[in-house]
Amino acid sequence: MLEMSNVGSYPPVFRQLNAVFPQQNSYSIEDTQDSVPVPMVDLQWLSLHKLDETCKKWGIFRLVNHGIPSTLLTKLQHHANMLFSLSFESKQALITNPMSYFWGTPALTSSGTALNGASPNLNWLEGFNVPLSQLPQFQSEDPLLHGFRLLLEEYGRHLSRIATTLFESMAKNLDLDPKQSESMLKESTGFIRVYRYPPLPYKAGEAWGMIPHTDSSVLSIVNQDHVGGLEIFKDNKWLLVNPIPNTLVVHIGDMMQAISDDEYMGVKHRVRVKTQEERLSICYFVFPAEDSVIHSSKYKPFTYKDFQEQVQRDTLSLGYKVGLQRFKV
């Protein structure tokens, strides 16, 4: 096993305690309000009415009785923390195709490499990108990585089950054509991103783990640790979403918003960095089939491939994602 490190595990720029990383004023660290009681949805006793109401009013909910063993969640977080604790150089060398290692930005190409220079704002994070359909191709003699892959495969099967169950229920609520909606959520597109947000040095100025955005997915499912830092924008203010053990947080993404004809709205969210504790989150994203055309009265017909390519062009040229506004009728 490779030698563990502490400060040396962070990307070099995060070790520069006297560095200042300017952020846009609209991302002020001081504007967060109190925590918010995000609605809970019970997967075991799934109420279509409550799910529909929550998706329309919130675009985010906590999921309970999801069927993932708490031991699996604990093991996955433990293995992720062990991997992140390796030296920066070791992570770059160990994490190879089809997995990838990135830092400083969540904006990645379809192959998992960072969009360099995509944003003037440094995101105070590092992460592993894991395309689940390709995960069996990842082979490593390192026991930690081998164990991590097996846990990710098991976790991915649970998340695929959960996402499919939720989407089928949403499709019923929206009265979507069953045959057409089959390609609107494609299990093979699912991937996991494991994020670590290092503690922010007091002298580093203002920085965010992730700046405000909506997810491009159909659904995003988040498993966050006890530290917290997730914030959502609702009723014209930023609100904390505090972690609750053994619950998942489900986001409506841009694709679900378009599929639903804007009945279900994607939630804008961001991640606050703590000054004394690092934060870990394990996020699952799933999308439509790449060439499946999304038809909506609110947007011009487009495929997820069209959307992804436009997001990457905007991110490179403007420094941020424009998203669905690009496809408005």
Backbone torsions as a table, in degrees:
resi	resn	phi	psi	omega
1	MET	NA	141.6	-179.9
2	LEU	-72.8	154.1	-177.0
3	GLU	-67.9	136.5	178.2
4	MET	-80.9	158.2	175.8
5	SER	-142.9	176.5	-179.9
6	ASN	-115.8	-89.8	178.1
7	VAL	-58.9	-36.2	180.0
8	GLY	-66.4	-8.9	178.5
9	SER	-81.8	-17.9	-178.9
10	TYR	-83.8	150.3	172.2
11	PRO	-54.4	144.4	-172.7
12	PRO	-50.8	-39.3	-176.2
13	VAL	-65.5	-27.2	180.0
14	PHE	-77.3	-10.4	179.5
15	ARG	-90.0	-7.6	-176.7
16	GLN	-84.0	88.6	-170.0
17	LEU	-63.0	-21.8	-178.1
18	ASN	-97.3	2.5	-178.3
19	ALA	-73.6	150.1	176.3
20	VAL	-122.7	128.4	-177.5
21	PHE	-117.3	98.5	-175.9
22	PRO	-64.9	141.4	176.5
23	GLN	-119.2	159.5	177.0
24	GLN	-65.2	145.9	-176.4
25	ASN	-59.8	-29.0	-177.8
26	SER	-68.3	-8.2	179.9
27	TYR	-104.9	28.2	-175.4
28	SER	-50.6	138.1	-177.5
29	ILE	-72.7	-13.0	-171.3
30	GLU	-96.0	-1.4	-168.6
31	ASP	-98.0	11.8	-179.9
32	THR	-80.9	135.4	178.0
33	GLN	-91.0	-163.5	-178.5
34	ASP	-68.5	171.9	175.8
35	SER	-68.6	158.2	-173.4
36	VAL	-121.8	138.8	179.0
37	PRO	-80.7	81.5	-179.7
38	VAL	-62.1	135.3	-179.0
39	PRO	-59.7	149.4	176.8
40	MET	-105.3	139.2	175.2
41	VAL	-119.2	131.6	-178.3
42	ASP	-97.8	113.3	-176.9
43	LEU	-70.3	-30.0	-178.6
44	GLN	-71.8	-37.0	178.2
45	TRP	-120.7	69.0	-170.0
46	LEU	-75.3	118.6	176.9
47	SER	-94.1	114.7	179.7
48	LEU	-61.6	-38.1	-179.2
49	HIS	-64.3	-47.1	-178.7
50	LYS	-66.2	-40.1	177.8
51	LEU	-60.4	-45.3	-179.4
52	ASP	-61.8	-47.3	-178.8
53	GLU	-62.6	-41.9	-179.2
54	THR	-66.3	-42.3	-179.8
55	CYS	-65.4	-34.4	-179.7
56	LYS	-75.5	-39.3	-173.5
57	LYS	-91.5	-25.6	-172.1
58	TRP	-121.1	-44.5	-174.3
59	GLY	76.0	7.8	-179.6
60	ILE	-156.0	146.0	175.8
61	PHE	-156.4	159.6	172.9
62	ARG	-89.7	140.3	-179.6
63	LEU	-112.3	124.8	177.8
64	VAL	-117.4	164.2	-176.8
65	ASN	51.2	46.8	-176.0
66	HIS	-84.4	-11.1	175.0
67	GLY	85.5	5.0	175.7
68	ILE	-88.9	123.5	-180.0
69	PRO	-58.8	136.5	179.1
70	SER	-61.9	-28.6	177.6
71	THR	-64.7	-36.0	178.2
72	LEU	-66.8	-43.3	178.6
73	LEU	-61.4	-41.6	-179.9
74	THR	-66.0	-45.8	179.7
75	LYS	-62.9	-40.5	-178.5
76	LEU	-65.2	-43.6	177.9
77	GLN	-64.7	-39.4	179.9
78	HIS	-63.8	-46.2	179.2
79	HIS	-64.4	-39.3	179.2
80	ALA	-63.5	-43.6	178.3
81	ASN	-62.3	-39.5	178.0
82	MET	-62.9	-42.7	179.6
83	LEU	-66.6	-44.2	179.5
84	PHE	-63.6	-26.2	-178.9
85	SER	-76.3	-11.5	174.1
86	LEU	-65.6	159.9	179.7
87	SER	-61.5	153.2	179.3
88	PHE	-54.0	-43.8	-178.6
89	GLU	-66.3	-36.5	179.4
90	SER	-66.2	-40.5	179.0
91	LYS	-64.3	-40.3	178.3
92	GLN	-62.6	-36.0	-177.8
93	ALA	-80.5	-37.5	-173.8
94	LEU	-78.3	-39.7	-173.7
95	ILE	-83.9	102.4	-175.8
96	THR	-122.7	168.1	-178.5
97	ASN	-46.7	135.0	8.9
98	PRO	-87.3	-6.1	173.0
99	MET	-76.6	162.0	175.8
100	SER	-147.3	155.3	178.8
101	TYR	-114.1	136.0	-179.0
102	PHE	-142.6	165.5	176.7
103	TRP	-158.3	157.0	174.2
104	GLY	83.4	-17.4	179.7
105	THR	-157.4	143.8	172.2
106	PRO	-91.7	0.2	-178.3
107	ALA	-83.3	109.0	-176.6
108	LEU	-122.9	155.9	172.5
109	THR	-76.9	175.0	180.0
110	SER	-64.4	-20.8	178.3
111	SER	-88.8	-3.5	176.5
112	GLY	95.1	4.7	177.9
113	THR	-89.2	149.3	-176.8
114	ALA	-68.9	142.3	172.9
115	LEU	-80.7	90.8	-175.6
116	ASN	-62.0	134.0	179.4
117	GLY	72.5	15.9	-175.4
118	ALA	-72.6	-25.7	-176.4
119	SER	-142.4	141.2	176.3
120	PRO	-73.7	-12.2	-178.4
121	ASN	-98.8	123.1	175.9
122	LEU	-76.9	125.0	173.4
123	ASN	-88.7	127.5	-172.7
124	TRP	-82.8	74.4	-176.7
125	LEU	-155.2	163.4	166.7
126	GLU	-140.0	161.3	-176.7
127	GLY	-166.1	169.5	174.1
128	PHE	-114.6	132.4	176.8
129	ASN	-104.9	126.1	-171.9
130	VAL	-130.5	98.6	173.3
131	PRO	-74.0	113.8	-169.5
132	LEU	-64.5	-36.1	-178.6
133	SER	-65.6	-23.2	-179.3
134	GLN	-100.7	-3.5	-174.0
135	LEU	-58.6	-37.1	178.3
136	PRO	-59.4	-20.7	178.9
137	GLN	-75.7	-16.7	-177.0
138	PHE	-81.6	113.9	179.8
139	GLN	-119.7	137.1	178.9
140	SER	-148.2	141.6	175.9
141	GLU	-83.7	-11.0	178.3
142	ASP	-71.6	122.8	-175.3
143	PRO	-62.7	-33.6	179.3
144	LEU	-65.9	-45.6	178.8
145	LEU	-66.5	-38.9	178.9
146	HIS	-62.4	-45.5	178.4
147	GLY	-64.0	-37.6	179.0
148	PHE	-63.0	-43.2	179.7
149	ARG	-61.4	-44.9	-179.6
150	LEU	-62.7	-40.2	178.4
151	LEU	-66.2	-40.9	179.1
152	LEU	-63.9	-39.2	178.3
153	GLU	-63.2	-44.5	178.8
154	GLU	-64.8	-44.3	179.4
155	TYR	-62.9	-41.5	179.5
156	GLY	-60.6	-37.3	178.1
157	ARG	-64.3	-39.8	177.4
158	HIS	-64.9	-44.4	-176.9
159	LEU	-67.2	-35.8	176.3
160	SER	-62.5	-43.0	177.7
161	ARG	-61.1	-45.7	-177.5
162	ILE	-65.2	-46.8	-178.3
163	ALA	-62.5	-41.2	179.8
164	THR	-64.6	-43.8	178.9
165	THR	-61.0	-46.0	-179.8
166	LEU	-65.3	-44.2	-177.5
167	PHE	-65.4	-42.0	178.8
168	GLU	-60.5	-37.3	177.8
169	SER	-69.4	-40.3	177.3
170	MET	-64.7	-39.2	179.3
171	ALA	-62.2	-38.1	176.2
172	LYS	-64.0	-45.8	179.7
173	ASN	-60.9	-36.1	-177.1
174	LEU	-88.5	-3.3	-178.9
175	ASP	57.1	43.6	178.0
176	LEU	-76.7	148.3	176.0
177	ASP	-64.0	123.2	-174.9
178	PRO	-56.4	-42.4	-178.0
179	LYS	-69.0	-41.7	179.8
180	GLN	-67.3	-34.9	-175.7
181	SER	-77.1	-12.1	179.9
182	GLU	-58.4	-36.5	-178.4
183	SER	-90.1	-0.3	-177.9
184	MET	-79.8	-16.8	171.8
185	LEU	-138.4	112.1	-174.8
186	LYS	-112.0	114.5	-176.4
187	GLU	-56.6	-33.6	-176.5
188	SER	-67.6	-14.3	178.8
189	THR	-84.6	-9.2	-173.5
190	GLY	-63.7	136.8	172.4
191	PHE	-142.2	159.8	179.6
192	ILE	-114.1	137.8	168.5
193	ARG	-120.3	128.1	178.0
194	VAL	-105.7	118.5	-175.2
195	TYR	-109.1	138.3	166.9
196	ARG	-119.4	131.2	177.2
197	TYR	-110.2	103.9	-179.1
198	PRO	-62.9	156.5	174.6
199	PRO	-60.1	145.5	-179.5
200	LEU	-92.4	119.9	177.5
201	PRO	-61.0	144.3	-178.1
202	TYR	-58.6	-30.1	-175.7
203	LYS	-88.7	5.1	-174.8
204	ALA	-88.3	4.1	-178.8
205	GLY	73.7	-157.7	178.5
206	GLU	-88.8	134.9	175.3
207	ALA	-153.1	152.0	179.4
208	TRP	-118.7	145.1	174.7
209	GLY	-64.2	-39.6	175.2
210	MET	-150.6	128.1	-178.0
211	ILE	-75.7	165.5	-175.6
212	PRO	-55.9	136.8	-178.6
213	HIS	-166.4	166.6	165.0
214	THR	-111.4	154.8	177.8
215	ASP	-81.1	147.6	179.8
216	SER	-83.2	-4.0	-170.8
217	SER	-76.5	175.7	163.3
218	VAL	-75.2	-55.6	176.8
219	LEU	-135.2	146.0	171.6
220	SER	-123.7	136.6	-177.4
221	ILE	-126.7	120.9	-170.4
222	VAL	-113.4	131.3	171.6
223	ASN	-113.1	105.6	-178.0
224	GLN	-107.2	151.9	179.5
225	ASP	-79.2	-167.6	-173.0
226	HIS	-76.8	-12.6	-171.6
227	VAL	-72.0	-42.7	-179.4
228	GLY	79.3	177.1	-177.7
229	GLY	141.6	-9.6	178.3
230	LEU	-73.1	133.6	178.6
231	GLU	-132.8	143.1	177.8
232	ILE	-119.0	154.6	178.3
233	PHE	-101.6	113.4	-178.1
234	LYS	-144.0	137.7	179.4
235	ASP	54.5	41.0	176.0
236	ASN	63.5	29.2	174.3
237	LYS	-151.3	156.7	178.9
238	TRP	-90.2	132.2	-176.0
239	LEU	-129.3	140.1	178.5
240	LEU	-75.0	140.9	172.4
241	VAL	-112.4	92.5	-176.2
242	ASN	-69.1	144.9	179.7
243	PRO	-71.3	145.5	173.6
244	ILE	-128.0	127.2	-176.5
245	PRO	-55.2	142.0	174.8
246	ASN	62.0	21.5	171.4
247	THR	-117.9	153.1	174.4
248	LEU	-108.7	157.0	175.5
249	VAL	-112.9	123.8	-177.4
250	VAL	-109.1	127.6	177.3
251	HIS	-106.4	140.1	164.8
252	ILE	-77.8	132.1	179.8
253	GLY	-103.5	175.6	-177.7
254	ASP	-56.0	-40.9	-177.1
255	MET	-65.8	-39.7	177.7
256	MET	-66.5	-36.6	177.6
257	GLN	-61.0	-44.9	-179.8
258	ALA	-68.7	-43.4	179.6
259	ILE	-59.0	-37.0	-177.1
260	SER	-85.3	3.3	-177.8
261	ASP	60.4	39.7	178.4
262	ASP	68.8	14.1	172.8
263	GLU	-72.4	-37.8	175.7
264	TYR	-105.9	120.0	-174.5
265	MET	-101.3	133.1	174.5
266	GLY	-64.3	141.5	-176.3
267	VAL	-95.4	131.0	174.0
268	LYS	-76.2	134.1	-178.1
269	HIS	-147.0	166.9	179.0
270	ARG	-151.5	172.2	-179.5
271	VAL	-126.7	124.0	177.3
272	ARG	-86.1	138.9	176.9
273	VAL	-91.6	136.5	176.2
274	LYS	-85.3	152.4	-179.6
275	THR	-85.7	-19.0	-175.4
276	GLN	-123.7	-16.3	-177.3
277	GLU	-126.9	139.3	171.7
278	GLU	-84.0	155.2	-176.3
279	ARG	-120.4	143.8	177.7
280	LEU	-123.5	134.7	171.7
281	SER	-139.0	146.1	-179.6
282	ILE	-120.4	115.0	-170.0
283	CYS	-117.6	136.6	178.1
284	TYR	-113.2	133.8	179.1
285	PHE	-127.6	139.7	178.3
286	VAL	-138.2	148.0	-167.6
287	PHE	-132.7	172.2	171.0
288	PRO	-72.7	166.2	170.3
289	ALA	-57.0	140.6	-169.7
290	GLU	-53.9	-40.0	-175.7
291	ASP	-103.0	11.1	177.8
292	SER	-77.2	126.6	-176.2
293	VAL	-83.6	128.6	177.6
294	ILE	-95.5	121.5	179.3
295	HIS	-107.9	132.9	-178.0
296	SER	-153.6	147.8	176.5
297	SER	-72.4	-16.4	-177.1
298	LYS	-91.4	-21.3	-172.3
299	TYR	-133.6	154.0	172.0
300	LYS	-65.6	149.5	177.4
301	PRO	-58.1	134.2	179.1
302	PHE	-153.5	159.4	174.0
303	THR	-103.4	164.2	175.9
304	TYR	-62.2	-33.4	176.9
305	LYS	-60.4	-43.6	176.6
306	ASP	-58.7	-45.1	-177.4
307	PHE	-63.5	-47.7	-178.6
308	GLN	-60.2	-44.1	-179.3
309	GLU	-65.2	-38.9	178.4
310	GLN	-67.4	-40.5	177.5
311	VAL	-60.4	-42.5	-179.6
312	GLN	-67.2	-38.4	177.1
313	ARG	-63.5	-45.4	-179.6
314	ASP	-65.1	-41.1	-178.5
315	THR	-63.7	-39.8	179.4
316	LEU	-72.0	-39.1	-174.9
317	SER	-87.2	-34.8	-175.6
318	LEU	-105.7	-22.3	-177.5
319	GLY	91.8	1.7	178.6
320	TYR	-154.3	165.0	179.8
321	LYS	-87.4	128.9	174.7
322	VAL	-86.1	-43.6	173.1
323	GLY	81.1	-140.5	-172.0
324	LEU	-62.6	-24.1	179.7
325	GLN	-57.3	-27.9	179.3
326	ARG	-65.9	-21.7	-173.7
327	PHE	-112.0	10.4	179.5
328	LYS	-60.3	141.8	176.5
329	VAL	-67.8	NA	NA
